[in-house]
Amino acid sequence: MASLSETFTKAEKFTPEVLISAPRRSAAIPNIVGDLAVFTVSTYSFESHKKTSEIRVLDVATGQSHLITNGENINSPNWLSDNELLWLQNDKNDTKLVIGDADEAGNSYVAATVSAPISDLRVKVIDEERIAIAVVAKAKRDGSMYKPGEEKKPKSSAMLYDNVMVRHWDQYVTPNKNAIWHGMLHKAKPHITEKKGRYSLDDLINVLKGSNLESPIPTFGGLDNFDLGIKGICFVAKDPDLNSAFNTKSNFYFVSIENTPAQPKYSAPVKFEIEGFEGASTSPVFTPDGESAAFLQMRENGYESDKNRVLLLDVARPDDVIELMETFNGKGLWDRSPGTVSFSNDARTLFLTAEETGRVKLFKLDLPDNPRNMTALPDALTETGYVSDVRTLGAESSRLFLSGTSLVDNSVYATLDPKLGSETQTVSSNSRNGSFFGLSQDQVSEIWFDGAEDHKVHAWVIKPSNFNTDENYPLAYIIHGGPQGSWEDSWSTRWNPAVFAEQGYVVVTPNPTGSTGYGQDFTDAITGAWGGRPYQDLVRGFEYIKANMSFVDTNRAVALGASYGGYMMAWMQGHDLAKEFKALVCHDGSFNLPGQLASDEQYFPNHDVGGPPTTDPSAWDKWSPSAHISNWTTPMLVIHNELDYRLPISDGLAMFNVLQERGVKSRFLTFPDENHWVLKEENSLVWHTVVLNWINGFVGLPEYKSEEELGIIVQN
């Protein structure tokens, strides 16, 4: 598959089926030379009802790719040399480490089989005969690897807890914790019939054993939580002395590894701390020589959306961690919160990705000889789209390889040379800049309007591909979750604005108070004011649309939101803004704020509401939508999933009960096997069908698809 066009027919219209079944590419990883890059691609078929996965190698010069292997549950491809690859193949209860030739499909062998599910592979070449690897697997309380296929089934299903958390995201907490495992691949001399020798794997060693640490940090930690260097492993982990349900504090740790010929020797994890940093940390990364590292950390404990600071250290000096761009008042010189950090080949430049005005841009920060008290700020290298991954393109090159997306393209690979400026060169676009979806950048624009207290608020506008200035279109006003998040120039397979636009809506996606990428003060301003400034921003935004966008028929408007966006649907129901909309859609929203005491991560409502209910219960009642149910009149579709332990399903059921008792037109949709998100492809198609049919029926647009034909049955 050189491009999407070879396997995917150009869409006549961008529909949910097109969105869900379009090939999904991972970030691409260049080899050491920089002429090839490896990536995975998965595709779901609504004809076979199956997902297929491939590992492919991209020629960076031509943008063409070729197949290496395909099958189920293949992932984590990494380079062992310029033309040799290692990847994981997960079966039910074990994992194969497969080595293959990057030049020839099917030329591969199994180097080892591990009797457990493993993931998140990292590779580091030690010498010509040894390659170190690090992977993630569950560890039991004694530090040994958890092997589900060898565990005895208990006679009782009881689960007993002495501490929270009991549940996290979509699972009950068990004694088995994430751990980082290190091993060494040894290359044997080639047999007579072989061109090169084969690798075999030594035992995998749990480098966290006995430390009471867990890394990656559940639920979403992965490769962004650890790095493998020539001299050891660095990682971040929650502080073991603090309860993770009430605290976000995590620390940077370093495990020194002496790669002796006989067997590696491991130190215990060493903690690196800096005074005043009590918050979450992420993105640990070594310099190429493994002597130094960088990572990101927040100052405030309990606040997961505090600003990330850039920290620099020498791995041999745990008491001397440097904050870059620091100020005496603690705010920092740079009013952006980076999401990732990495080094240039010469370790003289840091590359940072950070949200800025609805984009995720790539920045560079040149490091002076003495980085302490530096005053230089990062320079933006990109201005559009969403940069999801950045890699150096070859060990001796200044060029970078970028992976990213946009509102109209689900995967773009590009190169950039910071020494020559900020112009990117597209290597491969999965959808040919959206054209294979029937989308174009011309559909996308943006507006700024005066929000509460006259501060500026940004919003994206996405029009139908057949937009005509002489016609009027219904409005889809979509509110993001978080609440500390943003609508960005990026692709989504769950809430994709273009899907709604292609139904015939003008879609407006505002970034009100609390959104990220507009300065930390703007993000912080939602604390203790969930239904305050953000709601007023949305009111002002609707007024702006009504006064300035003549092609929008605000008498045919609908509003939708998930998570905090779902909360806002419930809050709007009790206030005047809901009366402007023909219908609402509330996905996994919060209805009764005190009910958040049943959530998993208690630090989140404790911070955002303004303190735990044990100290000030009135703050929890003030912004609770349940206090305003006497005003609920707008038709609403309520969606809430059984496995959503972040916002338990009782909130969704309560909303539906209120609507039904008040005689307000309403529906309730649930997926017993989904969490806060709807991820399974067939479920996603049902979700889109029910949502689109619901809102289309109120604004005069045709039904998207027959629910009966999809097998959707109304249960009562």
C-alpha positions in Angstrom: 0.0 0.0 0.0 1.8 3.0 -1.3 -1.1 5.3 -0.3 -4.7 5.1 0.8 -5.8 5.2 -2.8 -4.6 1.7 -3.5 -6.8 0.1 -0.8 -9.6 2.6 -0.2 -12.0 3.8 -2.8 -12.5 7.5 -2.9 -15.6 8.4 -0.9 -18.5 10.0 -2.6 -19.4 11.4 0.8 -17.7 11.4 4.2 -19.9 9.3 6.4 -19.4 7.5 9.7 -18.7 4.3 7.7 -15.9 6.0 5.8 -14.5 7.5 9.1 -14.5 4.2 11.0 -13.2 2.0 8.1 -10.5 4.3 6.9 -7.0 2.9 7.4 -5.4 4.2 10.6 -1.7 4.8 10.5 0.6 5.0 13.5 3.4 7.5 13.9 6.3 6.4 11.7 9.8 5.6 13.1 12.8 6.3 10.8 15.8 4.0 10.8 19.3 5.2 11.8 20.3 6.2 8.2 17.0 8.1 7.7 16.0 6.6 4.4 13.2 4.3 5.6 10.5 4.6 8.3 8.3 1.9 9.7 4.7 2.2 10.7 1.6 0.2 11.4 -1.8 0.5 9.7 -5.1 -1.0 10.8 -8.3 -1.2 8.8 -11.8 -2.3 9.8 -14.1 -3.9 7.2 -17.9 -3.6 7.6 -18.2 -6.4 5.1 -16.1 -9.0 6.9 -16.6 -7.3 10.3 -12.9 -7.8 11.0 -9.9 -5.6 11.6 -6.6 -6.3 9.8 -3.2 -4.9 10.8 -0.1 -4.4 8.8 3.5 -3.3 9.4 4.8 -1.3 6.4 8.1 0.4 5.6 8.0 3.8 4.0 10.6 5.1 1.5 11.2 8.6 2.8 12.4 9.9 -0.6 9.5 8.6 -2.6 6.7 8.4 -0.1 5.9 4.9 -1.3 5.6 2.0 1.2 5.7 -1.8 1.1 4.2 -4.5 3.2 6.4 -6.3 5.8 3.8 -8.5 7.5 0.1 -8.5 8.3 -2.2 -10.3 10.8 -3.9 -9.7 14.1 -2.3 -8.1 17.1 1.0 -7.1 15.5 2.5 -3.9 17.0 5.5 -1.9 18.2 7.8 -2.2 15.2 11.4 -1.0 16.0 14.6 -0.9 14.0 17.5 -3.2 15.0 19.6 -1.9 12.1 19.2 -0.1 8.9 17.2 -2.9 7.4 16.2 -5.2 10.2 13.0 -4.9 12.3 11.7 -6.2 15.6 8.0 -6.3 16.4 5.6 -7.8 18.9 2.8 -10.3 18.0 0.3 -10.7 20.8 -1.7 -13.9 21.1 -4.2 -14.6 23.8 -1.8 -15.2 26.7 1.6 -14.9 25.2 3.7 -12.6 23.0 6.1 -13.4 20.2 9.1 -11.2 19.5 9.5 -11.4 15.7 12.5 -10.2 13.7 12.1 -9.5 10.0 13.8 -8.1 7.0 12.7 -4.5 6.0 13.5 -5.3 2.3 11.5 -8.5 2.0 8.0 -9.3 3.2 7.6 -12.6 5.0 11.3 -13.1 5.7 11.1 -13.2 9.5 11.6 -15.5 12.5 10.5 -15.7 16.1 13.4 -14.7 18.4 11.5 -15.4 21.6 8.1 -16.2 23.1 7.0 -14.6 26.4 4.2 -16.4 28.2 2.4 -13.1 29.0 0.9 -10.1 27.2 3.7 -7.5 26.7 3.6 -4.1 25.0 5.4 -0.8 24.5 8.7 -2.0 23.0 11.8 0.1 23.1 15.2 -0.8 21.6 18.8 0.3 22.1 21.8 -1.0 20.2 24.6 -1.8 22.6 27.1 -3.2 20.1 27.2 -5.4 17.0 26.1 -8.5 18.9 23.8 -7.1 21.6 20.6 -5.1 21.5 18.9 -4.1 24.7 15.1 -4.0 24.8 12.5 -2.7 27.3 8.9 -3.7 27.4 5.9 -3.3 29.6 4.1 -6.3 31.3 2.1 -6.8 34.5 4.0 -7.8 37.6 2.5 -9.7 40.6 3.1 -8.5 44.2 6.3 -10.5 44.4 7.7 -8.8 41.3 7.4 -11.8 39.0 5.6 -11.5 35.7 1.9 -12.0 35.7 1.0 -14.8 33.3 -2.8 -15.0 32.9 -2.7 -18.3 31.1 -1.0 -19.9 34.2 -3.2 -18.4 36.9 -5.7 -20.5 38.8 -9.3 -19.3 38.6 -10.5 -18.4 42.2 -13.6 -20.2 43.5 -15.2 -16.8 44.5 -15.6 -13.6 42.5 -15.2 -11.4 45.6 -12.8 -8.4 45.5 -11.9 -6.9 48.8 -10.2 -3.4 49.2 -8.6 -1.6 52.1 -7.8 1.5 50.0 -9.0 3.5 47.0 -8.9 3.2 44.0 -11.3 0.4 43.7 -12.0 1.0 40.0 -9.9 2.9 37.4 -11.3 4.1 34.1 -13.0 0.8 33.0 -11.4 -1.9 35.2 -11.4 -3.0 38.8 -8.0 -2.5 40.3 -6.1 -5.8 41.0 -2.8 -6.6 42.7 -1.0 -6.9 39.3 0.8 -3.6 38.4 2.5 -2.3 35.3 6.3 -2.8 35.3 9.2 -2.2 32.9 11.1 -5.2 31.9 14.6 -5.2 30.5 16.3 -7.9 28.4 19.2 -8.4 26.0 19.0 -9.8 22.5 22.2 -11.7 21.6 23.2 -12.3 18.0 24.5 -15.7 17.1 27.0 -16.3 14.3 25.2 -17.1 11.0 24.7 -20.7 9.8 26.1 -21.7 6.5 22.7 -21.0 4.7 22.2 -17.6 6.4 23.5 -14.2 5.4 23.4 -13.0 9.0 23.0 -14.5 12.4 19.8 -14.8 14.4 19.0 -13.2 17.7 17.8 -14.8 20.9 16.5 -13.2 24.1 17.9 -13.5 27.6 15.5 -13.5 30.5 13.4 -10.3 31.0 14.2 -8.6 34.3 11.7 -6.4 36.2 13.7 -3.2 36.9 11.0 -2.0 39.3 11.0 -5.1 41.5 11.0 -4.4 45.2 10.5 -0.6 44.7 6.7 -0.4 45.1 6.6 1.7 42.0 4.3 1.3 39.0 5.3 2.5 35.5 3.8 3.2 33.0 1.2 5.1 35.1 -2.3 3.8 34.5 -4.5 4.2 32.6 -3.0 5.9 29.6 0.7 5.8 30.3 2.8 4.0 27.7 6.0 4.8 25.8 5.6 8.4 27.0 6.4 7.2 30.6 9.8 5.7 30.1 12.9 5.7 27.9 15.8 3.2 27.3 19.3 4.6 27.0 22.7 3.2 26.5 23.4 3.3 30.3 20.0 2.7 31.8 16.2 3.3 32.0 14.5 6.5 33.0 10.8 6.5 33.9 8.1 8.4 35.8 5.9 6.8 38.4 3.3 8.0 40.9 4.8 8.8 44.3 4.3 5.5 46.3 3.9 7.3 49.6 0.7 9.1 48.3 -2.7 7.7 47.5 -3.1 7.9 43.7 -6.8 8.6 43.9 -6.2 11.9 45.7 -2.8 12.9 44.3 -1.2 13.5 40.9 2.4 13.7 42.1 4.8 11.5 40.2 8.5 11.5 40.2 11.4 10.9 37.7 13.5 7.8 38.4 16.7 6.4 36.9 17.8 2.8 36.9 21.5 2.4 36.0 22.3 -0.7 33.9 25.8 -2.0 33.5 25.8 -4.0 30.3 28.5 -6.5 31.2 29.2 -9.3 28.7 27.8 -12.0 31.0 24.7 -10.4 32.4 23.4 -6.8 32.9 23.7 -5.4 36.4 20.9 -3.2 37.6 20.8 -0.5 40.3 17.7 0.2 42.4 15.6 3.1 41.0 17.0 6.5 42.0 14.5 9.4 42.5 15.2 12.8 41.1 13.4 15.7 42.7 13.3 19.5 42.5 11.9 21.7 45.2 8.5 23.1 44.5 7.5 20.4 42.0 4.6 18.4 43.4 2.6 17.5 40.3 2.4 15.0 37.5 5.3 14.2 35.3 5.7 12.7 31.9 7.9 12.4 28.7 11.3 11.3 30.2 13.9 11.1 27.5 17.7 10.5 27.3 20.2 12.4 25.3 21.8 10.2 22.6 24.8 9.4 24.8 22.6 8.6 27.8 24.5 10.9 30.1 21.6 13.4 30.5 17.8 13.5 30.3 14.9 15.8 30.2 11.3 15.4 31.3 8.1 17.4 32.0 6.6 18.1 35.3 3.8 20.2 36.9 4.2 22.1 40.1 0.7 21.6 41.7 -0.3 18.3 43.2 -3.9 17.3 42.4 -4.2 19.4 39.3 -3.8 17.4 36.1 -3.9 20.4 33.8 -1.3 22.5 35.5 1.4 23.8 33.2 4.1 21.4 32.3 7.7 22.7 32.9 10.8 21.5 31.1 13.4 19.9 33.4 16.9 19.0 32.6 19.3 16.7 34.5 22.5 14.8 34.6 21.7 11.1 35.4 24.7 11.0 37.8 23.4 14.0 39.8 20.0 13.3 41.3 20.1 16.4 43.5 20.7 18.9 40.7 17.6 19.1 38.4 17.3 22.4 36.4 14.0 24.0 35.4 14.3 25.7 32.1 12.8 29.1 31.6 12.0 29.5 35.3 11.0 32.8 37.0 11.1 34.0 40.6 7.3 34.1 40.7 7.0 30.4 39.7 5.0 31.0 36.6 7.8 30.5 34.1 8.8 32.5 31.1 6.8 30.5 28.5 3.1 30.6 28.8 2.6 27.2 27.0 2.4 23.7 28.4 4.5 21.3 26.4 3.2 17.7 25.9 6.4 16.1 24.7 10.1 16.7 24.7 13.0 15.2 22.8 16.6 16.0 21.9 18.4 16.7 18.7 21.2 14.4 17.6 23.9 16.7 19.1 21.8 17.3 22.3 22.1 21.0 21.9 18.4 21.6 21.0 15.2 20.4 22.6 12.1 19.8 20.4 8.8 20.4 22.2 5.2 19.9 21.1 2.6 22.2 22.7 -0.9 23.4 22.2 -1.3 26.9 20.8 -4.5 28.5 19.6 -6.2 25.3 18.5 -3.1 23.6 17.0 -0.4 21.4 18.4 2.8 22.9 17.1 6.4 21.8 17.1 8.8 24.2 18.9 12.6 24.2 19.2 14.6 25.4 22.2 18.3 25.9 21.7 20.2 25.1 24.9 23.1 27.4 26.0 26.2 26.1 27.6 24.7 27.0 31.0 21.0 26.4 30.7 20.3 27.6 34.3 18.5 30.9 34.3 18.1 30.9 30.5 15.8 33.6 29.1 15.4 32.4 25.5 11.9 31.1 24.5 11.1 28.2 22.1 10.6 29.1 18.5 7.6 27.6 16.6 8.6 25.4 13.7 5.1 24.6 12.5 1.9 26.7 12.4 -0.9 24.3 11.3 -2.2 20.9 12.1 -1.4 18.6 15.0 2.1 17.3 15.4 1.7 14.0 17.2 5.3 12.7 16.9 8.8 14.0 16.1 11.9 12.0 15.3 15.4 12.8 14.1 15.8 11.7 10.5 19.1 9.9 10.6 21.8 9.8 13.3 24.0 12.4 11.5 21.3 14.7 10.2 19.6 17.9 11.4 16.4 16.9 9.6 13.3 15.9 11.5 10.5 13.4 10.6 7.0 14.5 11.7 3.8 12.5 12.1 0.6 14.4 12.4 -3.1 15.0 11.5 -5.5 17.8 10.7 -9.2 18.4 10.6 -9.4 16.9 7.1 -6.5 14.4 7.0 -6.1 11.4 9.4 -2.4 10.9 8.9 0.4 13.0 7.4 4.2 12.3 7.4 6.5 15.2 6.7 10.1 16.2 7.0 11.6 19.5 8.2 15.1 20.9 8.7 15.2 23.4 11.5 18.5 24.8 10.2 16.8 25.8 6.9 13.6 27.3 8.4 10.2 26.1 9.2 8.9 24.8 5.8 7.7 21.2 6.0 7.9 18.8 3.1 5.0 16.3 2.9 6.3 12.7 2.4 2.9 10.9 2.6 -0.7 12.0 3.2 -3.0 9.1 4.0 -6.0 10.7 2.3 -4.2 13.0 -0.1 -4.9 16.1 2.1 -8.5 14.9 2.7 -9.5 14.5 -1.0 -10.1 10.8 -0.7 -12.6 11.6 2.1 -14.2 14.3 -0.1 -12.9 16.9 2.3 -10.7 19.9 1.8 -9.0 22.6 3.9 -11.3 25.1 2.3 -14.1 23.8 4.6 -12.2 24.9 7.7 -12.0 28.4 9.1 -11.9 30.0 12.5 -13.5 32.8 14.4 -12.7 34.9 17.6 -15.4 36.5 19.7 -15.7 38.4 22.9 -16.5 36.0 25.7 -17.3 36.6 29.4 -15.6 39.7 30.8 -14.8 40.5 27.1 -11.8 38.1 26.9 -11.2 36.6 23.4 -12.5 33.1 22.7 -11.5 31.0 19.7 -13.6 28.6 17.7 -13.2 26.4 14.7 -15.8 26.5 11.9 -16.3 23.5 9.6 -18.6 23.9 6.6 -20.1 21.2 4.3 -18.0 20.3 1.3 -20.8 21.5 -1.0 -21.2 24.8 0.9 -23.0 27.5 -1.0 -23.0 31.1 0.4 -26.5 31.6 -0.9 -27.9 28.9 1.3 -28.6 28.7 5.0 -27.5 25.7 7.1 -28.4 24.4 10.5 -25.9 24.8 13.3 -24.1 22.0 15.2 -22.6 23.6 18.3 -20.2 21.0 19.8 -18.7 21.4 23.2 -15.4 19.6 24.1 -14.6 17.6 27.2 -11.9 17.9 29.7 -12.9 20.5 30.7 -9.2 21.5 30.3 -8.9 20.5 26.6 -9.4 22.0 23.2 -10.8 21.6 19.8 -7.7 21.4 17.6 -6.8 21.2 14.0 -6.6 17.4 14.4 -8.3 14.2 13.4 -10.7 12.3 15.6 -12.4 8.9 15.1 -14.9 9.6 17.8 -16.0 13.3 17.6 -15.1 14.3 14.1 -16.6 17.7 13.1 -16.5 16.8 9.4 -18.9 13.9 9.9 -21.5 16.4 11.1 -20.6 19.0 8.4 -21.1 16.4 5.7 -24.7 15.8 7.0 -25.4 19.4 6.1 -24.5 21.4 9.2 -22.2 24.3 9.8 -20.2 23.0 12.7 -18.8 25.4 15.3 -16.5 24.0 18.0 -15.7 26.7 20.6 -12.8 26.7 23.0 -14.3 28.5 26.1 -12.7 29.3 29.4 -10.8 26.3 30.7 -9.5 25.4 27.3 -5.8 24.6 26.8 -3.4 26.3 24.4 -4.5 29.9 25.2 -2.3 30.6 28.3 -2.3 29.0 31.7 -4.5 31.7 33.3 -7.2 31.0 30.7 -7.1 27.3 31.6 -7.1 27.9 35.3 -10.1 30.3 35.2 -12.6 27.4 35.0 -11.6 26.2 38.5 -14.5 26.6 40.8 -16.6 28.0 38.0 -17.8 25.1 35.8 -21.1 26.7 35.0 -19.8 30.3 35.2 -17.4 31.8 32.7 -17.5 28.8 30.3 -21.3 29.0 30.0 -21.2 32.7 29.4 -18.6 32.2 26.7 -20.9 29.8 25.0 -23.8 32.2 25.3 -21.6 34.9 23.7 -20.5 32.5 21.0 -24.0 31.7 20.0 -24.9 35.4 19.9 -21.8 36.0 17.7 -22.9 33.3 15.3 -26.5 34.7 15.1 -25.2 38.2 14.4 -22.2 37.5 12.1 -22.7 34.2 10.2 -25.7 34.9 7.9 -25.4 31.5 6.3 -26.2 29.8 9.6 -29.9 29.3 10.5 -29.8 29.5 14.3 -33.5 28.6 14.4 -32.3 25.2 13.4 -29.5 24.7 15.9 -28.5 21.6 17.9 -25.8 21.3 20.6 -23.8 18.3 21.6 -21.1 17.4 24.1 -19.3 14.6 25.9 -17.7 14.4 29.3 -17.5 18.0 30.4 -19.3 18.8 27.2 -22.0 16.5 28.5 -22.0 18.3 31.8 -22.5 21.5 29.8 -25.5 20.0 28.0 -27.1 19.2 31.4 -26.1 22.7 32.8 -27.6 24.4 29.7 -30.8 22.5 30.1 -31.5 24.4 33.3 -30.6 27.7 31.8 -31.7 30.0 29.0 -29.2 28.9 26.3 -30.8 25.5 25.9 -34.0 27.2 24.7 -32.0 28.3 21.6 -31.6 24.7 20.5 -34.0 22.2 18.9 -32.3 19.3 20.6 -29.3 18.3 22.7 -27.0 15.3 22.8 -25.3 14.5 26.2 -22.6 11.8 26.1 -21.3 10.5 29.4 -22.0 13.8 31.2 -22.1 14.8 34.8 -25.6 15.5 36.3 -25.2 15.4 40.0 -21.7 16.8 41.0 -21.7 15.2 44.5 -22.2 11.9 42.6 -18.6 12.4 41.5 -17.6 10.9 44.9 -18.2 7.6 43.1 -15.6 8.4 40.4 -12.1 7.0 40.3 -9.6 9.9 40.4 -10.9 12.0 43.2 -8.2 14.6 42.9 -10.0 15.9 39.7 -13.3 17.0 41.2 -11.6 18.0 44.4 -9.5 20.5 42.5 -11.9 21.6 39.8 -14.9 22.1 42.1 -12.8 24.0 44.6 -12.1 21.5 47.4 -13.4 18.1 48.7 -17.0 18.0 49.8 -15.8 17.3 53.4 -14.5 20.9 53.6 -17.1 22.8 51.5 -20.1 20.8 50.3 -21.8 24.0 49.0 -19.3 24.3 46.2 -20.4 20.9 44.9 -24.0 21.9 44.9 -23.5 25.3 43.3 -22.5 24.1 39.9 -24.6 20.9 39.9 -27.1 20.6 37.0 -29.4 18.6 39.2 -30.3 21.7 41.0 -32.1 23.2 38.0 -34.2 20.3 36.7 -37.4 22.3 37.0 -36.3 24.2 33.8 -35.5 21.2 31.7 -37.6 21.4 28.4 -35.3 20.8 25.5 -35.4 17.3 23.8 -32.2 15.4 24.7 -30.5 12.2 23.7 -28.6 10.8 26.7 -25.7 8.4 26.1 -23.9 6.7 29.0 -21.9 3.5 29.0 -21.7 0.8 31.6 -17.9 0.6 31.9 -17.5 4.4 32.4 -16.0 4.5 35.9 -14.8 8.1 35.4 -18.4 9.4 35.2 -20.6 6.5 36.5 -23.7 5.5 34.5 -26.0 6.6 37.4 -25.7 10.2 36.2 -26.9 9.3 32.7 -29.8 7.2 34.1 -30.8 10.1 36.4 -30.9 12.6 33.5 -33.1 10.2 31.5 -35.4 9.7 34.4 -35.8 13.4 34.9 -36.5 14.0 31.2 -39.0 11.2 31.0 -40.8 12.2 34.2 -41.1 15.8 32.9 -42.5 14.6 29.5 -39.5 16.0 27.6 -38.8 14.1 24.4 -35.7 11.9 25.1 -33.9 8.7 24.3 -31.2 6.7 26.3 -28.4 4.9 24.5 -25.9 2.7 26.4 -23.2 0.2 25.5 -22.6 -2.3 28.3 -19.1 -3.1 26.9 -17.8 0.5 26.4 -16.2 3.0 28.8 -16.1 6.8 28.7 -15.5 6.4 24.9 -17.1 4.3 22.2 -14.2 2.4 20.6 -15.5 -0.8 19.0 -16.2 -0.2 15.4 -19.7 -1.7 15.2 -20.7 0.2 18.3 -19.3 3.4 16.9 -21.5 3.0 13.8 -24.5 2.6 16.0 -23.5 5.6 18.0 -23.2 7.8 15.0 -26.4 6.5 13.5 -28.5 7.2 16.6 -26.9 10.6 17.2 -27.3 11.8 13.6 -30.8 10.5 13.2 -31.7 12.3 16.5 -30.4 15.7 15.6 -31.3 15.5 11.9 -34.9 14.9 12.7 -35.1 18.2 14.6 -33.6 20.5 11.9 -35.2 19.1 8.7 -32.2 17.0 7.4 -32.9 13.5 6.2 -32.4 10.4 8.4 -28.8 9.2 8.2 -29.5 5.5 8.2 -32.3 3.1 9.2 -31.7 1.9 12.7 -33.7 -1.2 12.0 -31.3 -2.2 9.2 -28.4 -1.9 11.6 -30.2 -4.2 14.0 -30.8 -1.5 16.6 -33.7 -2.5 18.7 -35.6 -0.3 21.1 -35.7 -2.3 24.3 -39.1 -1.1 25.6 
